[in-house]
Amino acid sequence: MAKVYVSADARRKAFRKLKTHRDNQVCFDCPTRNPTWASVTFGIFVCLDCSGTHRSLGTHISFVRSVEMDEWTQPQIDAMRLGGNKNARAFFQQHGIADLKTTKKYSIRGAQLYKAHLQR
């Protein structure tokens, strides 16, 4: 079955609203402001540089999309609404993985629990 993507207008509207949240205005993995990429897998906003790191982890760990250029499905946008940098940060801190290096942080059990939470 082919994926059904939301319209460009619906995508822009959804991300405009998500980016009004203060925590989503800074990359999840570094202090870069106004991130334009996202890890759908973890429902987080990341900057261009950190998106490259996520891509290097492989799509089985972190599936990265541009919030401005790529097409999005409704379930992917829903994962971003459920997640967000604030919720992810709280979960990662609760599980003691917030301060780990990016290459390790997303492949350990705590991160996989959060990934499963977003996929429900």
N, C-alpha and C positions, 0 to 999 in steps of 0.2 A: 504494500500500500504506500502510495506517495505521501510525503510529508506535506501538510498544509501550512503555509506561512501566513502570518498576519500581514495586513497591508502596511506599507511604509508609514502612512499617517498614524496608524494604531501603534506601531512600534515606537515612533518618535514621541507620541503622547505618553505611552507607558514609561519610557526612559526619562522623559522630562520630569514626570512625577517622582520617579524613583530617585532621581538626582537632586531633588529638593531636600532629601534627608542628608543632614550634615556629614554623617559617617560615609556616605556614598560619594562624597565630593573629594575624597582622598583615597589613593590606592591602598588596598588592603595590605599589601606586602611592603610598601615603602611610603615615604612622606610626599610623594608626587601628587599634586593637586589636579583635579578635573580628569580623572581616568576615563578613557574612551573605549576600554575593552572590558570584558567580563569573563569569568569562569562560570559557565552555566552549571557545571557540576557542583560547585560550591556556592553559587548564588552571590558571588562577590565581584566588585568592581576593581580592576587593576589597570595600571598604566601600560603604555606600549612596551617599555623595557621588561616589565614583569610578565606581560602576556607572552613574551618570547621564552621566558623561563618556564611558564606553564606549558607552552607548546612542546618544549623539550622533554617534559615529563611524560608525554604521550596522551592521546585522547582517552585512553582507558583510565587515566588518573584525573586529568583536568581538561575539559573540552572548552576551548576559548573561542569567543566570537567578538567581533567589533559591534559596539552598540550603535554605531552610525552607518556602517557600510553593509553588514551582513543581514541576511534574512533570518527571522526568528519565528519559531512556532509558538503557539499559545502556551503549551506546557513549559517551554523554556522561559518565557516571560513570567509565568506563574512561579517558577523556581526562584527567579530573581526577586519577586515580591515576597515570597516566603523567607528567603535568605536575607540578603543585604549584608553590608559590611558590619553593621552593629550586632546583628544576631550571630553572624559567624564568629566575630571576635569574642563575644561572650561565651559561646560554646567552646571555642578553642582554648580560651583562658580557663574555663571550668575543667577541661580535660588536660591541662598542663602542656599544651602544644603550641600556644600562641607565639612563643619566642624562638621556636626552632627554625633552622634554615629552610627556605622554601623547598629545596630539593628533598628534604626529609619530611617536612610538616604534612604534606598532602598524601603521603603514601602509608602513614601509620594508622593504627586502629581508630583512634579518636576522630581523625578526618574521615575515615570510611563510615563511621557512625553518623556524622553530620551529612555526608553524601546520601546515605540511606534515608535519613530524615527528610531531606528535600525531595526525594523521589516518591514519597508516599502520595 
